[in-house]
């Protein structure tokens, strides 16, 4: 993102901003060689983003600070929309947009409303699916809104939050079946998990919303997650 940075703020002003604000979820490059605290998602960007995205539109549901939207812009994407329900993350996304000088459109609007009026070339749902109360309905809505690709990152039975109470080998056995798991909210903040077979069945058999799904191991620090690139 270096070429897109806005030079208006001095290094001292940016250092004061970083000391004042608790950026913790995505590492975002800033002018003067500075960066926010948070996880570097560059490895994921290399998996999910084509080298060129000229003129494409992108919707990122649960975008946090907008890391993937800025990376898509570097590759030529022009219509960039980020949805974020967490008020503090949304505030930080808008604050960083001011630092850069311009950037994606950020809001806390429901994705159902956005998808009802507009379709996008690429739709991202990264590490959000397992937090939703109606994950299957969300997948169908977002798949219909995607003109080219739906990209989803989600936990499987191998996720330690779910597999820690299972006997050795059980998580691997479950992963081979078309299963959706339901978690107790009293024990962790995740509600659902999918096996790859279940995910694929929802989008290709129950309703043929995509033509091809390619799965990749997620490079995210949380284990047991996969990335599904769904092509229309």
C-alpha positions in Angstrom: 0.0 0.0 0.0 3.0 2.3 0.1 2.3 3.9 -3.3 -1.2 4.9 -2.1 -0.2 6.6 1.2 -1.1 10.2 1.8 2.0 12.3 2.9 0.0 15.0 4.7 0.7 13.9 8.3 4.1 14.2 9.8 5.9 11.3 11.4 5.4 12.8 14.9 1.6 13.2 14.2 1.3 9.6 13.1 3.3 8.3 16.1 1.0 10.2 18.3 -2.0 8.7 16.5 -0.6 5.2 17.0 0.0 5.8 20.7 -3.5 7.2 21.2 -5.5 4.6 19.2 -5.5 0.9 19.8 -5.2 -0.6 16.3 -5.0 -4.3 17.0 -6.6 -6.4 14.2 -4.9 -5.7 10.9 -1.4 -4.4 10.2 -1.8 -1.4 7.9 1.2 0.3 6.4 1.4 4.0 7.1 3.7 6.9 5.8 7.2 7.4 7.2 7.7 3.6 7.5 5.1 3.2 10.3 2.3 0.7 10.6 -0.6 -0.2 12.9 -0.4 -3.0 15.3 -2.2 -6.2 14.2 -1.8 -9.3 12.1 -0.2 -9.1 8.7 -2.6 -10.5 6.2 -0.4 -10.2 3.2 -0.1 -14.0 2.8 -3.9 -14.3 2.6 -4.0 -11.4 0.1 -1.7 -13.3 -2.2 -4.1 -16.3 -2.1 -7.4 -14.5 -2.7 -6.5 -11.5 -4.9 -5.7 -11.8 -8.6 -2.6 -9.9 -9.9 -4.9 -7.6 -11.9 -8.4 -6.4 -10.8 -8.8 -3.5 -13.2 -12.2 -1.9 -13.0 -13.6 -4.5 -10.7 -15.9 -3.9 -7.8 -15.3 -5.4 -4.3 -17.5 -5.9 -1.3 -15.8 -6.9 2.0 -18.2 -8.0 4.7 -16.6 -7.6 8.1 -13.8 -5.6 6.6 -12.2 -4.4 9.8 -9.8 -1.6 8.7 -10.1 -2.5 5.0 -6.8 -4.2 4.4 -8.0 -6.4 1.5 -9.9 -3.5 -0.1 -6.7 -1.4 -0.2 -4.8 -4.3 -1.7 -7.5 -4.8 -4.3 -7.2 -1.1 -5.2 -3.5 -1.6 -5.8 -4.4 -4.2 -8.3 -6.8 -1.8 -10.2 -10.2 -2.3 -8.4 -12.2 0.8 -8.5 -15.5 0.3 -6.6 -14.6 -0.6 -3.0 -17.1 -1.1 -0.2 -16.4 -2.3 3.3 -19.0 -3.2 5.9 -18.1 -3.4 9.5 -20.5 -3.8 12.4 -18.0 -3.2 15.2 -18.2 0.5 16.0 -14.5 0.8 17.1 -13.2 -1.0 14.0 -15.4 1.1 11.8 -14.1 4.3 13.4 -10.6 3.2 12.9 -11.2 2.3 9.3 -12.6 5.8 8.6 -9.7 7.3 10.5 -7.1 5.5 8.5 -9.0 6.5 5.3 -8.3 10.1 6.3 -4.7 9.3 6.9 -4.4 7.8 3.4 -6.3 10.7 1.9 -8.9 8.5 0.2 -10.0 4.9 0.1 -12.9 2.6 0.3 -16.5 3.4 1.3 -17.0 2.2 4.9 -20.3 1.7 6.6 -22.1 -0.4 9.2 -25.0 -1.2 6.9 -26.4 -4.8 6.8 -25.0 -6.8 4.0 -28.5 -8.0 3.0 -29.5 -4.4 2.2 -26.3 -3.7 0.2 -26.7 -7.0 -1.8 -30.3 -6.2 -2.5 -29.4 -3.1 -4.5 -26.0 -3.9 -5.9 -23.9 -6.8 -7.2 -20.1 -6.9 -7.0 -17.4 -8.6 -9.0 -15.7 -10.0 -5.9 -17.3 -10.5 -2.5 -15.2 -11.3 0.6 -16.4 -12.9 3.8 -13.2 -13.5 5.8 -13.4 -15.0 9.3 -17.0 -13.8 9.7 -19.2 -16.8 8.7 -18.8 -18.6 12.1 -20.1 -15.5 13.9 -23.3 -15.2 12.0 -26.7 -16.5 13.4 -27.8 -17.6 9.9 -24.7 -18.6 8.1 -26.3 -20.7 5.3 -28.6 -17.8 4.4 -25.7 -15.4 4.4 -23.7 -17.7 2.0 -26.6 -17.8 -0.4 -27.2 -14.0 -0.3 -23.5 -13.2 -0.9 -23.1 -15.8 -3.6 -26.0 -14.2 -5.5 -24.4 -10.8 -5.1 -21.1 -12.0 -6.5 -20.7 -11.6 -10.2 -17.3 -13.3 -10.5 -16.1 -14.7 -7.1 -17.2 -15.2 -3.5 -14.2 -15.7 -1.2 -14.9 -17.1 2.3 -12.5 -17.9 5.1 -14.0 -20.1 7.9 -13.1 -22.6 10.7 -13.4 -26.3 10.2 -13.6 -29.1 12.9 -9.8 -28.9 13.1 -10.1 -25.4 14.7 -8.7 -25.8 18.3 -11.7 -24.0 19.8 -13.8 -26.9 18.7 -11.4 -29.9 18.6 -9.9 -29.5 22.0 -12.5 -31.6 23.7 -12.5 -34.4 21.0 -10.6 -37.6 21.1 -7.5 -37.8 18.9 -8.4 -38.3 15.3 -12.1 -37.4 15.7 -11.7 -33.9 14.2 -10.0 -35.4 11.1 -12.8 -38.0 10.7 -15.5 -35.3 11.0 -13.7 -33.1 8.4 -14.4 -35.8 5.8 -18.2 -35.6 6.3 -20.6 -32.9 5.1 -21.2 -31.5 8.6 -22.1 -28.1 10.1 -21.1 -27.8 13.7 -22.8 -25.6 16.3 -20.8 -24.2 19.2 -21.9 -23.1 22.7 -21.7 -19.3 23.0 -21.0 -19.7 26.7 -17.7 -21.3 25.8 -16.4 -19.2 22.9 -17.4 -16.4 20.6 -17.9 -18.7 17.5 -21.3 -20.1 16.7 -20.8 -22.4 13.6 -18.1 -24.3 11.8 -18.3 -26.0 8.4 -16.5 -28.9 6.8 -15.4 -28.3 3.3 -17.9 -30.9 2.0 -20.8 -29.1 3.8 -19.7 -25.8 2.5 -19.5 -27.1 -1.1 -22.8 -28.9 -0.9 -24.7 -25.7 0.2 -23.4 -23.7 -2.7 -23.2 -26.2 -5.5 -25.9 -28.9 -4.8 -28.6 -27.4 -2.6 -28.7 -24.4 -4.9 -26.2 -24.1 -7.8 -24.9 -20.7 -6.9 -21.3 -21.2 -7.9 -19.7 -23.4 -10.5 -16.3 -24.2 -8.9 -14.8 -24.0 -5.4 -11.1 -24.2 -4.7 -10.0 -24.7 -1.1 -6.7 -23.4 0.4 -5.2 -23.7 3.8 -5.5 -20.4 5.6 -2.2 -18.8 6.6 -3.9 -17.1 9.5 -2.4 -17.7 12.9 -5.6 -19.4 14.1 -5.3 -23.1 13.1 -7.9 -25.2 11.4 -9.3 -22.5 9.0 -9.6 -22.7 5.2 -10.2 -20.3 2.4 -12.8 -21.1 -0.2 -12.6 -19.3 -3.6 -15.9 -19.8 -5.2 -16.2 -19.0 -8.9 -19.4 -18.2 -10.7 
